[in-house]
Amino acid sequence: MPTDTSSGALPARAHLAPVPGEPVLDVVIPVFNEEKDLGPCVRRLHDHLTRTFPYPFRITIADNASTDRTPEVAAALAATVDGVRSSRLEEKGRGRALRTVWSRSEAPVLAYMDVDLSTDLNALLPLVAPLISGHSDLAIGTRLARSSRVVRGAKREFVSRAYNLLLRSSLAARFSDAQCGFKAIRREVAQRLLPLVEDSGWFFDTEMLVLAERAGLRIHEVPVDWVDDPDSTVHIVSTATEDLKGMWRVGRALAVGALPLDRLARPFGDDPRDRSALPGVPRGLARQLLGFCVIGVLSTLGYLALYSLFRLGAGPQLANAGALLVSAVANTAANRRLTFGVRGRERAVRHQAQGLVVFGVGLALTSGSLAALGAATHRPAHSTELAVLITANLAATVLRFLLFRAWVFPERRATPAKDDTR
């Protein structure tokens, strides 16, 4: 799979048509020193897929630099079990293994599961079916749904729920279970998404899910039955430390708009928020108005606080200009990212320059209002000044939204897709 980082949105999702002789599903099993469990795991999974999966499949063993007999066991399985292959990596890391194998696979649906098969295999077909049908982009098993049945100790239960609670509070994640080793992704999504994921360890799939969700991709969740493996080799403390570092890195990148998530956008019909394909219907107008109003309220409060602060040492006109300038820069940056969904650093300077022109319009309205107030009243009260500024700012806000939408952040026209007659 090429690491395509070119611009342009993803194509519309479509039902996957099987190609004779080619696997529809590639299930990856990442392993490190699993000579004991690998054979029973692969044979059980192969038997289950043979009996229940209606499409051709492949099982790929991804050996993470094992030092025991795991490579020999994997090679023997690949030689004796139909549809099984093995891949050897000289460096450890679950994320590195998944990235390597998924990047090389030609199967349209890519999945992985842990070698201990803690997850009931009856959830595998429900996991990948929405990806095959074209309904969803990614799918995950969740142990935290009400209908899931889970057997594990109190310590792991606490760690899992605390981790997902932290994800929700710090990165606003809405998926329920980031750590369950039972996930799948469509190949064309992986082509665009994997180059954006930096982690090569246990945080890999969490980072993948966070970025996919922020880009508006559809994540399907399947409640699973899950039994804890008492012999698991995962080190909780070191893994938690790396996960916290990963959360900080991803959160910072999202906050500054450093990730080109627009490459993962879906056309209308897949993502209901994108209405550009409907003639006469403004794209996301209601959502943009709501976001603009929320940012506008916060900006106005910040502007009034700055004006009151600057007024202690300057005249009303200078205090107004300084407060409006600072709040305008922050307002433009917030609306760029949150209201109009512009990510990355491309044209950021130009947008701020255009925002300053819009700021000039607001400055003219507010300064003119202060000048009129000064002409009418020799020494107006501070409360009167604030009331006049609020009124002038309301008028400037309406004009600012119209200018932002039509000039600073105009709607991008979708390029008609070429007819694929293959």
Buried (B, 14 or more C-beta within 10 A) or exposed (E): BEEEEEEEBBEBBEEBEEEEEEBBBBBBBBBBBBBBBBBEBBBEBBEBBEEEBEBBBBBBBBBBBBEEBBBEBBBBBBEEBEBBBBBBBEEBBBBBBBBBBBBEBEBBBBBBBBBBBBBBBEBBBBBBBBBBEBBBBBBBBBBBBEEBEBEBEEEBBEBBEEBBEBBBEBBEBEBBBBBBBBBBBBBBBBBBBBBBBEBBBBBBBBBBBBBBBBBBBBBBBBBBBBBBBEEEEBEEEEBBEBBBEBBEBBBEBBEBBEBBBBBBBBBBEBBEEBBBEEEEEEBBEEEBBEBBEEBBEBBBEBBBEBBBEBBEEBEBBEBBBBBBBBBBBBBBBBBBBBBBBBBBEEBBEEBBEBBBEBBEEBBEBBBEBBEEBBEEEEEBEEEEBBEBBBEBBEEBBEBBBEBBBEEBBEBEEBEEEEEEEE
